[in-house]
Amino acid sequence: MEKIISTENIPIKLWLKDIESGALKQAMNLANHPNAFHHIALMPDTHVGFGMPIGGVLATEDVIIPNAVGVDIGCGICAVRTSLREIPIETLKGIMGVIRRTIPVGFNHHKSKQNNTIMPDPSTYNQKGMPIVDKEYNSALYQIGTLGGGNHFIEVQRGKDGFIWLMVHSGSRNIGYKIATHYNKLAKSLNEKWKSQIPLKWDLAYLPLDSSRGQIYQKEMLYCVDFAFASRKLMMEKIKEAINYFFDDVIYNKMINIAHNYAAQEKHFGKKVIVHRKGATLASTDTIGIIPGSQGMKSYIVKGKGNSESFESCSHGAGRRLGRRQAQRQLDLKSEKKALDEKGIIHSIRTKRDLDEAPSAYKDISIVMKNQEDLVEILVELEPLAVIKG
């Protein structure tokens, strides 16, 4: 831990030395939320978000806050170690070409419905039904197994363990967005009706845990976490198929999967609380997690140390250094491409519009990892070979 801020109702504990003013202000709002518990934890990749900073961990009593989970519910990362030790560059280009043809990216969806056996079954979550899931289920059949946009990626990597690894970062697509926006809007309306002491401009409206709305939101949120996992699994199968087209008898280890946008009931400091992780990863004792860098930077397979001060959490990545538009304005396209080309990485920087996902738009992942040595142990260091960005 780098420092503690004790000026608000509860302390703010930071695993970074420098924090942008907007993210700090949001953390102070969290610390002054009447339902916030014990302290606020800010991971080393923390940067400004909507309502709550990305990289923030918030525990609450009696309420759940939709905007402290965010719009991409269940967003997370999966990784698989292969038995391959090398992939020739021309073969790698061929593999990435097959992946691009079989996994829709950005706003694109599948042209036909995917098999509904891949989808989580809504009937197992809540006998009363889930209104947004029920409404969006059919559309989600076209979206499962698609990458999405922003910082989502598919990456082929070489591990320090000598093996080729596969990694996917993706979320819950439109179904997660619809659920998040619906319940945040509902929470704001109800908080206004109840004359809540929480200012609307904080964007931290809550739903009581013992209310029907709060309970249904939890079910719909959990569905999105499971949907996002199922979506990553489908993409990983497509990636394996692309590799199997070029190689025989490849062995794939069990997939590692971890989410970083969700809320869960856990016990901390002697109390059952709802822990909101918004761009933060579970790092309980011996939990195997994944911390990616940006394209061009290292990624890490890690093991949690169960540090109670972080609510058993760690960073979910490197964290943004520049906002998307800021990066597009400030970064030099030629320089960013050259840096990746010199490393021999098959990357996704083509035009100035792509600079929002350039390595220089992100914090230095080595510093991020140094700042959380008390939270995780590094198991495998991974170098990028080829990247597809959403």
C-alpha positions as a Markdown table, in Angstrom:
| # | Residue | x | y | z |
|---|---|---|---|---|
| 1 | Met | 0.0 | 0.0 | 0.0 |
| 2 | Glu | 1.3 | 3.5 | -0.9 |
| 3 | Lys | -0.7 | 5.8 | 1.3 |
| 4 | Ile | -3.9 | 6.4 | 3.2 |
| 5 | Ile | -6.2 | 9.4 | 3.0 |
| 6 | Ser | -8.1 | 10.0 | 6.2 |
| 7 | Thr | -10.0 | 13.3 | 5.5 |
| 8 | Glu | -13.4 | 11.7 | 4.7 |
| 9 | Asn | -15.9 | 9.6 | 6.7 |
| 10 | Ile | -13.9 | 6.4 | 6.1 |
| 11 | Pro | -10.3 | 6.0 | 5.0 |
| 12 | Ile | -9.2 | 5.7 | 1.4 |
| 13 | Lys | -6.3 | 3.2 | 0.9 |
| 14 | Leu | -4.3 | 3.6 | -2.2 |
| 15 | Trp | -1.9 | 1.2 | -4.0 |
| 16 | Leu | -0.6 | 4.0 | -6.2 |
| 17 | Lys | 1.5 | 7.2 | -5.6 |
| 18 | Asp | -0.2 | 9.5 | -8.0 |
| 19 | Ile | -3.9 | 9.7 | -8.7 |
| 20 | Glu | -5.7 | 12.0 | -11.1 |
| 21 | Ser | -8.0 | 14.6 | -9.4 |
| 22 | Gly | -11.2 | 13.2 | -11.0 |
| 23 | Ala | -10.6 | 9.7 | -9.7 |
| 24 | Leu | -9.7 | 11.0 | -6.3 |
| 25 | Lys | -12.9 | 13.1 | -6.1 |
| 26 | Gln | -14.9 | 10.0 | -7.0 |
| 27 | Ala | -13.1 | 8.0 | -4.3 |
| 28 | Met | -14.0 | 10.7 | -1.8 |
| 29 | Asn | -17.6 | 10.5 | -2.8 |
| 30 | Leu | -17.4 | 6.7 | -2.1 |
| 31 | Ala | -15.8 | 7.3 | 1.3 |
| 32 | Asn | -18.7 | 9.6 | 2.2 |
| 33 | His | -21.4 | 7.3 | 1.0 |
| 34 | Pro | -23.6 | 6.4 | 4.1 |
| 35 | Asn | -23.5 | 2.7 | 3.3 |
| 36 | Ala | -19.8 | 2.4 | 2.6 |
| 37 | Phe | -18.0 | 0.0 | 4.9 |
| 38 | His | -14.6 | 0.2 | 6.7 |
| 39 | His | -12.5 | 1.8 | 3.9 |
| 40 | Ile | -12.2 | 2.4 | 0.1 |
| 41 | Ala | -9.4 | 0.5 | -1.7 |
| 42 | Leu | -7.9 | 1.9 | -4.9 |
| 43 | Met | -5.8 | -0.5 | -7.0 |
| 44 | Pro | -2.6 | 0.7 | -8.8 |
| 45 | Asp | -4.4 | 0.9 | -12.1 |
| 46 | Thr | -7.0 | 3.3 | -10.8 |
| 47 | His | -8.3 | 6.0 | -13.1 |
| 48 | Val | -11.5 | 8.1 | -13.5 |
| 49 | Gly | -14.8 | 6.2 | -14.4 |
| 50 | Phe | -18.5 | 7.0 | -14.2 |
| 51 | Gly | -19.5 | 7.5 | -10.6 |
| 52 | Met | -16.8 | 5.2 | -9.2 |
| 53 | Pro | -13.2 | 5.1 | -10.4 |
| 54 | Ile | -12.0 | 2.2 | -12.5 |
| 55 | Gly | -9.8 | 0.1 | -10.2 |
| 56 | Gly | -11.9 | 0.9 | -7.2 |
| 57 | Val | -13.1 | -1.6 | -4.5 |
| 58 | Leu | -16.1 | -0.6 | -2.4 |
| 59 | Ala | -17.8 | -2.6 | 0.3 |
| 60 | Thr | -21.3 | -1.7 | 1.3 |
| 61 | Glu | -23.8 | -2.7 | 4.0 |
| 62 | Asp | -27.5 | -3.2 | 3.2 |
| 63 | Val | -27.4 | -1.8 | -0.4 |
| 64 | Ile | -26.0 | -2.5 | -3.8 |
| 65 | Ile | -25.0 | 0.2 | -6.2 |
| 66 | Pro | -25.4 | -0.5 | -10.0 |
| 67 | Asn | -23.0 | 2.2 | -11.1 |
| 68 | Ala | -20.3 | 0.7 | -8.8 |
| 69 | Val | -20.4 | -2.4 | -11.0 |
| 70 | Gly | -20.6 | -0.5 | -14.2 |
| 71 | Val | -22.1 | -0.9 | -17.7 |
| 72 | Asp | -20.0 | -3.9 | -18.8 |
| 73 | Ile | -21.1 | -6.3 | -16.1 |
| 74 | Gly | -19.0 | -9.5 | -15.9 |
| 75 | Cys | -16.2 | -8.1 | -18.1 |
| 76 | Gly | -13.2 | -10.2 | -17.5 |
| 77 | Ile | -10.3 | -12.2 | -18.9 |
| 78 | Cys | -9.6 | -15.8 | -19.7 |
| 79 | Ala | -6.3 | -17.5 | -20.6 |
| 80 | Val | -5.2 | -20.9 | -21.8 |
| 81 | Arg | -1.7 | -22.4 | -21.9 |
| 82 | Thr | -1.0 | -24.5 | -25.0 |
| 83 | Ser | 1.6 | -27.2 | -25.6 |
| 84 | Leu | 3.1 | -25.1 | -28.4 |
| 85 | Arg | 6.5 | -23.5 | -27.9 |
| 86 | Glu | 6.8 | -21.5 | -31.1 |
| 87 | Ile | 4.6 | -20.3 | -33.9 |
| 88 | Pro | 6.3 | -19.1 | -37.1 |
| 89 | Ile | 5.4 | -15.5 | -38.0 |
| 90 | Glu | 3.6 | -16.4 | -41.3 |
| 91 | Thr | 1.6 | -19.2 | -39.5 |
| 92 | Leu | 0.7 | -16.7 | -36.8 |
| 93 | Lys | -0.6 | -14.3 | -39.4 |
| 94 | Gly | -2.7 | -17.1 | -40.8 |
| 95 | Ile | -4.1 | -17.9 | -37.4 |
| 96 | Met | -5.0 | -14.3 | -36.7 |
| 97 | Gly | -6.7 | -14.1 | -40.1 |
| 98 | Val | -8.9 | -17.2 | -39.3 |
| 99 | Ile | -9.8 | -15.7 | -35.9 |
| 100 | Arg | -10.8 | -12.4 | -37.5 |
| 101 | Arg | -13.1 | -14.3 | -39.9 |
| 102 | Thr | -14.8 | -16.4 | -37.2 |
| 103 | Ile | -15.1 | -14.0 | -34.2 |
| 104 | Pro | -17.0 | -10.7 | -34.8 |
| 105 | Val | -15.4 | -7.6 | -33.3 |
| 106 | Gly | -16.6 | -4.1 | -32.5 |
| 107 | Phe | -20.3 | -3.6 | -33.1 |
| 108 | Asn | -20.5 | -6.7 | -35.3 |
| 109 | His | -22.6 | -9.7 | -34.2 |
| 110 | His | -23.0 | -13.2 | -35.5 |
| 111 | Lys | -25.3 | -13.4 | -38.6 |
| 112 | Ser | -27.2 | -16.3 | -37.1 |
| 113 | Lys | -28.2 | -17.3 | -33.6 |
| 114 | Gln | -25.7 | -19.4 | -31.6 |
| 115 | Asn | -26.8 | -22.6 | -29.9 |
| 116 | Asn | -28.8 | -21.7 | -26.9 |
| 117 | Thr | -27.1 | -24.5 | -24.8 |
| 118 | Ile | -24.1 | -22.2 | -24.6 |
| 119 | Met | -26.2 | -19.5 | -22.9 |
| 120 | Pro | -26.8 | -19.5 | -19.2 |
| 121 | Asp | -30.4 | -20.7 | -18.4 |
| 122 | Pro | -32.4 | -17.8 | -17.0 |
| 123 | Ser | -34.8 | -20.2 | -15.2 |
| 124 | Thr | -32.0 | -21.2 | -12.8 |
| 125 | Tyr | -31.5 | -17.7 | -11.4 |
| 126 | Asn | -34.9 | -16.5 | -10.3 |
| 127 | Gln | -38.3 | -18.2 | -10.4 |
| 128 | Lys | -39.9 | -14.8 | -10.7 |
| 129 | Gly | -38.1 | -14.0 | -13.9 |
| 130 | Met | -35.6 | -11.4 | -14.9 |
| 131 | Pro | -37.3 | -8.6 | -17.0 |
| 132 | Ile | -34.2 | -7.3 | -18.9 |
| 133 | Val | -32.7 | -10.7 | -19.4 |
| 134 | Asp | -36.0 | -12.0 | -20.7 |
| 135 | Lys | -36.3 | -9.1 | -23.1 |
| 136 | Glu | -32.7 | -9.2 | -24.4 |
| 137 | Tyr | -32.2 | -13.0 | -24.5 |
| 138 | Asn | -33.0 | -13.4 | -28.2 |
| 139 | Ser | -30.6 | -10.6 | -29.2 |
| 140 | Ala | -27.9 | -12.0 | -26.9 |
| 141 | Leu | -28.0 | -15.3 | -28.9 |
| 142 | Tyr | -26.4 | -13.3 | -31.8 |
| 143 | Gln | -23.9 | -11.5 | -29.5 |
| 144 | Ile | -22.4 | -14.4 | -27.4 |
| 145 | Gly | -18.9 | -15.2 | -28.6 |
| 146 | Thr | -18.3 | -11.8 | -30.0 |
| 147 | Leu | -15.4 | -9.5 | -28.8 |
| 148 | Gly | -17.0 | -6.1 | -28.6 |
| 149 | Gly | -15.0 | -2.9 | -28.7 |
| 150 | Gly | -12.9 | -0.5 | -26.6 |
| 151 | Asn | -10.1 | -2.3 | -24.7 |
| 152 | His | -11.4 | -5.8 | -25.4 |
| 153 | Phe | -8.8 | -8.0 | -27.1 |
| 154 | Ile | -7.7 | -11.4 | -28.3 |
| 155 | Glu | -4.0 | -12.0 | -27.8 |
| 156 | Val | -1.5 | -14.8 | -28.6 |
| 157 | Gln | 1.4 | -14.6 | -26.1 |
| 158 | Arg | 4.7 | -16.3 | -25.3 |
| 159 | Gly | 5.2 | -17.2 | -21.7 |
| 160 | Lys | 8.4 | -17.1 | -19.6 |
| 161 | Asp | 7.5 | -20.8 | -18.9 |
| 162 | Gly | 8.3 | -21.5 | -22.6 |
| 163 | Phe | 4.8 | -22.1 | -23.8 |
| 164 | Ile | 2.4 | -20.2 | -26.1 |
| 165 | Trp | -0.6 | -18.8 | -24.3 |
| 166 | Leu | -4.0 | -17.5 | -25.5 |
| 167 | Met | -5.9 | -14.7 | -23.8 |
| 168 | Val | -9.4 | -13.1 | -24.3 |
| 169 | His | -10.7 | -9.9 | -22.6 |
| 170 | Ser | -14.4 | -9.3 | -23.2 |
| 171 | Gly | -17.7 | -8.5 | -21.4 |
| 172 | Ser | -21.4 | -9.0 | -21.5 |
| 173 | Arg | -22.1 | -6.9 | -24.6 |
| 174 | Asn | -25.5 | -5.2 | -25.0 |
| 175 | Ile | -27.3 | -7.3 | -22.4 |
| 176 | Gly | -25.0 | -6.1 | -19.7 |
| 177 | Tyr | -25.3 | -2.5 | -20.8 |
| 178 | Lys | -29.1 | -2.6 | -20.9 |
| 179 | Ile | -29.2 | -4.1 | -17.3 |
| 180 | Ala | -26.7 | -1.6 | -16.0 |
| 181 | Thr | -28.4 | 1.4 | -17.4 |
| 182 | His | -31.9 | 0.2 | -16.5 |
| 183 | Tyr | -31.1 | -0.4 | -12.8 |
| 184 | Asn | -28.9 | 2.7 | -12.4 |
| 185 | Lys | -31.8 | 4.8 | -13.8 |
| 186 | Leu | -34.2 | 3.0 | -11.5 |
| 187 | Ala | -32.0 | 3.6 | -8.4 |
| 188 | Lys | -31.6 | 7.3 | -9.2 |
| 189 | Ser | -35.4 | 7.6 | -9.5 |
| 190 | Leu | -36.0 | 5.8 | -6.2 |
| 191 | Asn | -33.3 | 7.7 | -4.4 |
| 192 | Glu | -34.8 | 11.0 | -5.5 |
| 193 | Lys | -38.2 | 9.8 | -4.3 |
| 194 | Trp | -36.8 | 8.7 | -1.0 |
| 195 | Lys | -35.0 | 12.1 | -0.7 |
| 196 | Ser | -31.7 | 10.3 | -0.3 |
| 197 | Gln | -28.8 | 12.3 | 1.2 |
| 198 | Ile | -26.6 | 11.1 | -1.7 |
| 199 | Pro | -26.3 | 13.8 | -4.3 |
| 200 | Leu | -27.5 | 12.6 | -7.7 |
| 201 | Lys | -24.4 | 14.1 | -9.4 |
| 202 | Trp | -22.3 | 11.5 | -7.5 |
| 203 | Asp | -23.9 | 8.8 | -9.7 |
| 204 | Leu | -23.9 | 6.4 | -6.8 |
| 205 | Ala | -27.6 | 5.7 | -6.4 |
| 206 | Tyr | -28.4 | 2.5 | -4.6 |
| 207 | Leu | -31.0 | -0.3 | -4.3 |
| 208 | Pro | -31.7 | -1.9 | -0.9 |
| 209 | Leu | -30.6 | -5.5 | -0.7 |
| 210 | Asp | -33.8 | -6.5 | 1.0 |
| 211 | Ser | -36.0 | -5.0 | -1.7 |
| 212 | Ser | -37.4 | -6.9 | -4.7 |
| 213 | Arg | -35.7 | -4.5 | -7.1 |
| 214 | Gly | -32.3 | -5.0 | -5.4 |
| 215 | Gln | -32.7 | -8.7 | -5.4 |
| 216 | Ile | -33.7 | -8.9 | -9.1 |
| 217 | Tyr | -30.8 | -6.6 | -10.0 |
| 218 | Gln | -28.4 | -9.0 | -8.3 |
| 219 | Lys | -29.9 | -11.9 | -10.3 |
| 220 | Glu | -29.6 | -10.1 | -13.6 |
| 221 | Met | -26.1 | -9.0 | -12.7 |
| 222 | Leu | -25.1 | -12.5 | -11.9 |
| 223 | Tyr | -26.6 | -13.7 | -15.2 |
| 224 | Cys | -24.4 | -11.1 | -17.1 |
| 225 | Val | -21.3 | -12.4 | -15.3 |
| 226 | Asp | -22.1 | -15.9 | -16.4 |
| 227 | Phe | -23.0 | -14.8 | -19.9 |
| 228 | Ala | -19.7 | -13.0 | -20.3 |
| 229 | Phe | -17.9 | -16.1 | -19.1 |
| 230 | Ala | -19.8 | -18.3 | -21.6 |
| 231 | Ser | -19.0 | -15.7 | -24.3 |
| 232 | Arg | -15.3 | -15.9 | -23.6 |
| 233 | Lys | -15.4 | -19.7 | -23.6 |
| 234 | Leu | -17.0 | -19.7 | -27.0 |
| 235 | Met | -14.4 | -17.3 | -28.4 |
| 236 | Met | -11.6 | -19.4 | -26.9 |
| 237 | Glu | -13.0 | -22.5 | -28.7 |
| 238 | Lys | -12.9 | -20.6 | -32.0 |
| 239 | Ile | -9.3 | -19.6 | -31.3 |
| 240 | Lys | -8.4 | -23.2 | -30.6 |
| 241 | Glu | -10.0 | -24.2 | -33.9 |
| 242 | Ala | -7.9 | -21.6 | -35.7 |
| 243 | Ile | -4.8 | -23.0 | -34.2 |
| 244 | Asn | -5.8 | -26.6 | -34.9 |
| 245 | Tyr | -6.2 | -25.7 | -38.6 |
| 246 | Phe | -2.4 | -25.1 | -38.7 |
| 247 | Phe | -1.1 | -27.5 | -36.0 |
| 248 | Asp | -1.9 | -31.2 | -35.1 |
| 249 | Asp | -2.2 | -32.6 | -31.6 |
| 250 | Val | -2.1 | -29.3 | -29.7 |
| 251 | Ile | -2.8 | -29.8 | -26.0 |
| 252 | Tyr | -4.7 | -27.1 | -24.1 |
| 253 | Asn | -4.6 | -26.6 | -20.4 |
| 254 | Lys | -7.7 | -25.8 | -18.3 |
| 255 | Met | -8.9 | -22.3 | -18.9 |
| 256 | Ile | -8.3 | -19.6 | -16.3 |
| 257 | Asn | -11.1 | -17.1 | -16.0 |
| 258 | Ile | -11.7 | -14.1 | -13.8 |
| 259 | Ala | -14.1 | -11.2 | -13.9 |
| 260 | His | -13.4 | -7.6 | -12.8 |
| 261 | Asn | -16.8 | -5.8 | -13.0 |
| 262 | Tyr | -19.3 | -7.3 | -10.5 |
| 263 | Ala | -20.6 | -7.2 | -6.9 |
| 264 | Ala | -20.6 | -10.2 | -4.6 |
| 265 | Gln | -21.5 | -10.9 | -1.0 |
| 266 | Glu | -18.4 | -11.6 | 1.0 |
| 267 | Lys | -17.2 | -11.5 | 4.7 |
| 268 | His | -14.6 | -8.9 | 5.5 |
| 269 | Phe | -13.5 | -7.5 | 8.9 |
| 270 | Gly | -16.1 | -9.6 | 10.6 |
| 271 | Lys | -19.1 | -8.5 | 8.6 |
| 272 | Lys | -21.1 | -9.8 | 5.6 |
| 273 | Val | -20.9 | -7.0 | 3.0 |
| 274 | Ile | -21.4 | -6.5 | -0.7 |
| 275 | Val | -18.0 | -6.0 | -2.4 |
| 276 | His | -18.2 | -4.0 | -5.6 |
| 277 | Arg | -15.2 | -4.5 | -7.8 |
| 278 | Lys | -15.2 | -2.1 | -10.8 |
| 279 | Gly | -12.1 | -2.8 | -12.8 |
| 280 | Ala | -10.6 | -4.8 | -9.9 |
| 281 | Thr | -9.9 | -8.5 | -9.6 |
| 282 | Leu | -10.4 | -11.0 | -6.8 |
| 283 | Ala | -7.0 | -11.8 | -5.2 |
| 284 | Ser | -8.0 | -14.1 | -2.3 |
| 285 | Thr | -5.5 | -16.5 | -1.0 |
| 286 | Asp | -4.3 | -18.9 | -3.8 |
| 287 | Thr | -6.9 | -17.5 | -6.3 |
| 288 | Ile | -5.4 | -17.7 | -9.8 |
| 289 | Gly | -5.9 | -14.4 | -11.7 |
| 290 | Ile | -4.9 | -12.6 | -14.8 |
| 291 | Ile | -3.5 | -9.0 | -15.1 |
| 292 | Pro | -3.0 | -7.9 | -18.7 |
| 293 | Gly | -1.0 | -5.0 | -20.0 |
| 294 | Ser | -1.9 | -3.0 | -23.1 |
| 295 | Gln | -1.0 | -4.3 | -26.6 |
| 296 | Gly | 2.8 | -4.2 | -26.6 |
| 297 | Met | 3.2 | -4.7 | -22.9 |
| 298 | Lys | 3.6 | -7.8 | -20.7 |
| 299 | Ser | 0.7 | -9.6 | -19.1 |
| 300 | Tyr | 0.7 | -11.8 | -16.0 |
| 301 | Ile | -0.8 | -14.9 | -14.5 |
| 302 | Val | -0.9 | -14.3 | -10.8 |
| 303 | Lys | -1.8 | -15.9 | -7.5 |
| 304 | Gly | -3.7 | -13.9 | -4.9 |
| 305 | Lys | -2.2 | -13.3 | -1.4 |
| 306 | Gly | -5.5 | -12.6 | 0.3 |
| 307 | Asn | -4.6 | -9.2 | 1.6 |
| 308 | Ser | -7.5 | -8.0 | 3.7 |
| 309 | Glu | -6.6 | -4.3 | 3.3 |
| 310 | Ser | -7.5 | -4.5 | -0.4 |
| 311 | Phe | -10.7 | -6.5 | 0.3 |
| 312 | Glu | -8.7 | -9.4 | -1.2 |
| 313 | Ser | -8.4 | -7.6 | -4.6 |
| 314 | Cys | -5.8 | -6.5 | -7.1 |
| 315 | Ser | -5.7 | -4.5 | -10.3 |
| 316 | His | -7.4 | -5.7 | -13.5 |
| 317 | Gly | -4.8 | -4.4 | -15.9 |
| 318 | Ala | -2.4 | -1.5 | -16.5 |
| 319 | Gly | -5.0 | 1.2 | -16.3 |
| 320 | Arg | -5.4 | 4.2 | -18.6 |
| 321 | Arg | -3.0 | 7.1 | -18.5 |
| 322 | Leu | -4.8 | 9.1 | -21.2 |
| 323 | Gly | -8.5 | 9.3 | -22.0 |
| 324 | Arg | -9.5 | 7.9 | -25.4 |
| 325 | Arg | -9.9 | 11.2 | -27.2 |
| 326 | Gln | -6.8 | 12.6 | -25.4 |
| 327 | Ala | -4.7 | 9.7 | -26.7 |
| 328 | Gln | -6.0 | 10.2 | -30.2 |
| 329 | Arg | -5.1 | 13.9 | -30.0 |
| 330 | Gln | -1.7 | 13.6 | -28.3 |
| 331 | Leu | 0.0 | 10.4 | -29.4 |
| 332 | Asp | 2.0 | 10.1 | -32.6 |
| 333 | Leu | 0.7 | 7.3 | -34.9 |
| 334 | Lys | 4.1 | 6.7 | -36.6 |
| 335 | Ser | 5.9 | 6.4 | -33.3 |
| 336 | Glu | 3.3 | 4.1 | -31.8 |
| 337 | Lys | 3.4 | 1.8 | -34.8 |
| 338 | Lys | 7.1 | 1.8 | -35.0 |
| 339 | Ala | 7.5 | 0.8 | -31.3 |
| 340 | Leu | 5.2 | -2.2 | -31.8 |
| 341 | Asp | 6.7 | -3.2 | -35.2 |
| 342 | Glu | 10.2 | -3.2 | -33.7 |
| 343 | Lys | 9.1 | -5.7 | -31.1 |
| 344 | Gly | 7.7 | -7.9 | -33.9 |
| 345 | Ile | 4.2 | -7.8 | -32.6 |
| 346 | Ile | 1.2 | -8.2 | -35.0 |
| 347 | His | -0.8 | -5.3 | -33.6 |
| 348 | Ser | -4.0 | -3.4 | -34.2 |
| 349 | Ile | -2.7 | 0.2 | -34.6 |
| 350 | Arg | -3.7 | 1.2 | -38.1 |
| 351 | Thr | -5.1 | 4.7 | -38.0 |
| 352 | Lys | -5.1 | 7.7 | -35.6 |
| 353 | Arg | -8.5 | 6.5 | -34.3 |
| 354 | Asp | -6.7 | 3.4 | -33.0 |
| 355 | Leu | -4.4 | 5.4 | -30.7 |
| 356 | Asp | -6.8 | 5.2 | -27.8 |
| 357 | Glu | -5.6 | 1.6 | -27.4 |
| 358 | Ala | -1.9 | 2.4 | -28.1 |
| 359 | Pro | 0.6 | 1.3 | -25.3 |
| 360 | Ser | 1.4 | 4.9 | -24.5 |
| 361 | Ala | -2.3 | 5.5 | -23.6 |
| 362 | Tyr | -1.8 | 3.1 | -20.6 |
| 363 | Lys | 0.2 | 3.1 | -17.4 |
| 364 | Asp | 3.5 | 1.2 | -17.2 |
| 365 | Ile | 2.4 | -2.3 | -16.2 |
| 366 | Ser | 5.8 | -3.0 | -14.5 |
| 367 | Ile | 5.1 | -0.1 | -12.1 |
| 368 | Val | 1.5 | -1.4 | -11.5 |
| 369 | Met | 2.8 | -4.8 | -10.7 |
| 370 | Lys | 5.5 | -3.4 | -8.4 |
| 371 | Asn | 2.8 | -1.4 | -6.5 |
| 372 | Gln | 0.8 | -4.6 | -5.7 |
| 373 | Glu | 3.5 | -7.0 | -4.6 |
| 374 | Asp | 1.6 | -7.3 | -1.3 |
| 375 | Leu | -1.5 | -8.3 | -3.2 |
| 376 | Val | -0.4 | -10.9 | -5.8 |
| 377 | Glu | 2.5 | -13.3 | -6.6 |
| 378 | Ile | 3.5 | -13.5 | -10.3 |
| 379 | Leu | 3.3 | -17.0 | -11.6 |
| 380 | Val | 3.9 | -16.5 | -15.3 |
| 381 | Glu | 5.1 | -13.5 | -17.3 |
| 382 | Leu | 3.6 | -13.2 | -20.8 |
| 383 | Glu | 4.9 | -11.3 | -23.9 |
| 384 | Pro | 2.5 | -10.4 | -26.7 |
| 385 | Leu | 3.0 | -11.9 | -30.1 |
| 386 | Ala | -0.2 | -10.9 | -31.9 |
| 387 | Val | -3.2 | -8.8 | -30.9 |
| 388 | Ile | -6.8 | -8.3 | -32.2 |
| 389 | Lys | -8.5 | -5.3 | -30.7 |
| 390 | Gly | -12.2 | -4.7 | -30.6 |
